[in-house]
Amino acid sequence: MIQKRSSRERGYANHEWLETYHSFSFARYYDSKHMNFRYLRVINEDRVQPGTGFGMHSHHDMEIITYILDGSLKHQDSMGNQSIIYTGEVQHISAGTGIMHSELNPSESDPVHFLQIWITPDRMGIEPRYAQRKLRDNISDNQLCLIASKNGENGSITLNQDVNLYVLSLDSGGQVDYELQPDRYAWIQVTKGTIKLKDITMEAGDGAAISEEKKLEINANNAAEMLLFDLS
């Protein structure tokens, strides 16, 4: 079963400095039918204006993934980490017992466009942890690139949850078939271009919750990119 979550149906807010879309209930957006999918609690698509951002704020007991689609984001946290995350890079924070952090757009002229993803961890009260990876050298057209996993396989970021997270880039006309093991679920979030998932057309911003499927047939109508979550 594939349930498409259209970009146009997501929660939306425009705070002038921040334009944001919510795939699941978040902040003032509430929809009882879209609270989460398995361990996926938040997929926010954010655009932050130059010189602005999220000031220092707290999180705890959450796996937080930030994936930069365009631009850069300056990060600082209570663990002593300071960095800039660039286009095509991914950042992971295990908030655990609690962290404070800020996320600011360091550019004076260009907005930053990114996805922020929250995953409910498999245990609470762990020691906070930080990781950041460059992905562009590892991403090839029509090949799945594992960026995060439960066991940190193939150099991927280690998550405190049974989730495999892939980036998939397809050239025009490209196709990838993904085998979904029994009792596994998937979520696809399209970030660029247009794909066909079986007979369902999906564009940038669209998501899909997938269950009781053995094989996912993904075809690109034009150059496309997406995140694929494989969840227990």
HELIX and SHEET records of a PDB file:
HELIX    1   1 SER A    7  GLU A    9  5                                   3    
HELIX    2   2 ARG A  136  ASN A  138  5                                   3    
HELIX    3   3 GLU A  153  GLY A  155  5                                   3    
SHEET    1   A 7 ILE A   2  ARG A   5  0                                        
SHEET    2   A 7 GLY A 207  ILE A 210 -1                                        
SHEET    3   A 7 TYR A 185  LYS A 192 -1                                        
SHEET    4   A 7 ALA A 224  LEU A 231 -1                                        
SHEET    5   A 7 VAL A 163  LEU A 170 -1                                        
SHEET    6   A 7 GLN A 143  SER A 149 -1                                        
SHEET    7   A 7 ILE A 157  THR A 158  1                                        
SHEET    1   B 7 GLY A  11  ASN A  14  0                                        
SHEET    2   B 7 LEU A  18  HIS A  22 -1                                        
SHEET    3   B 7 LEU A  40  VAL A  48 -1                                        
SHEET    4   B 7 VAL A 112  ILE A 119 -1                                        
SHEET    5   B 7 GLU A  63  ASP A  70 -1                                        
SHEET    6   B 7 GLU A  89  SER A  94 -1                                        
SHEET    7   B 7 ARG A 129  LYS A 134 -1                                        
SHEET    1   C 4 GLY A  53  HIS A  59  0                                        
SHEET    2   C 4 ILE A  99  LEU A 104 -1                                        
SHEET    3   C 4 SER A  72  ASP A  77 -1                                        
SHEET    4   C 4 GLN A  82  TYR A  86 -1                                        
SHEET    1   D 4 GLN A 175  GLU A 179  0                                        
SHEET    2   D 4 LYS A 215  ALA A 220 -1                                        
SHEET    3   D 4 THR A 194  LEU A 197 -1                                        
SHEET    4   D 4 ILE A 200  GLU A 203 -1                                        
END                                                                             
